[in-house]
Amino acid sequence: MPNEKKVNSTKVVREFPEELDVYDFEFKPGWNIEFKKNDNGKIIGATWTSTLHSYEFIRFGMLGINPNEEKDLVLRFVQHYEDGTKEEFTGPVGSRLPSPVTKLIHGFEAN
């Protein structure tokens, strides 16, 4: 996750696709993480809080079980900044702030 603005980022809120079963997270020194769960206790989102300085980059690792079928997993997130602004990476592919998409493909063909 990059911070491409001239102001520090203070929070990242991420939603997980319903089909993805997230079960473990890489914890980063200096960062706090809160989980959002549904009524059944399944993790459906996470919020990371700390400071990401201008033009820095951080990677938040997590483990999950993908669905068995081929599909696109849309991972929406919102990045909040010290000045009270936010950027919502929730748009479709090709938009100014698209959601990241992971394409699941099963198997391969050998020539």
PEPE-V353857 format. One line per field, one symbol per residue. ss: DSSP state (A for helix, B for strand, O for the rest). psi: psi as a letter, one per 30 degrees, with the letter a starting at -180 (. if undefined). Layout:
ss->???
psi->???
This chain:
ss->OBOOOOOOBBBBBBBOOOOOBBBBBOOOOOOBBBBBBOOOOOBBBBBBBBBBOOOOBOOOOBBBBOOOOOBBBBBOBBBBBOOOOBBBBOBOOOOOOBOBBBBBOOOOOOO
psi->jljglgkkkfkkkkkkkefkjkflkkkkkfkkkkkklafggkkfllkkkbkjlkglkkkjklklkllflklkkkiklkkklegfllkjigllkfleilkkkkjkkkllkk.
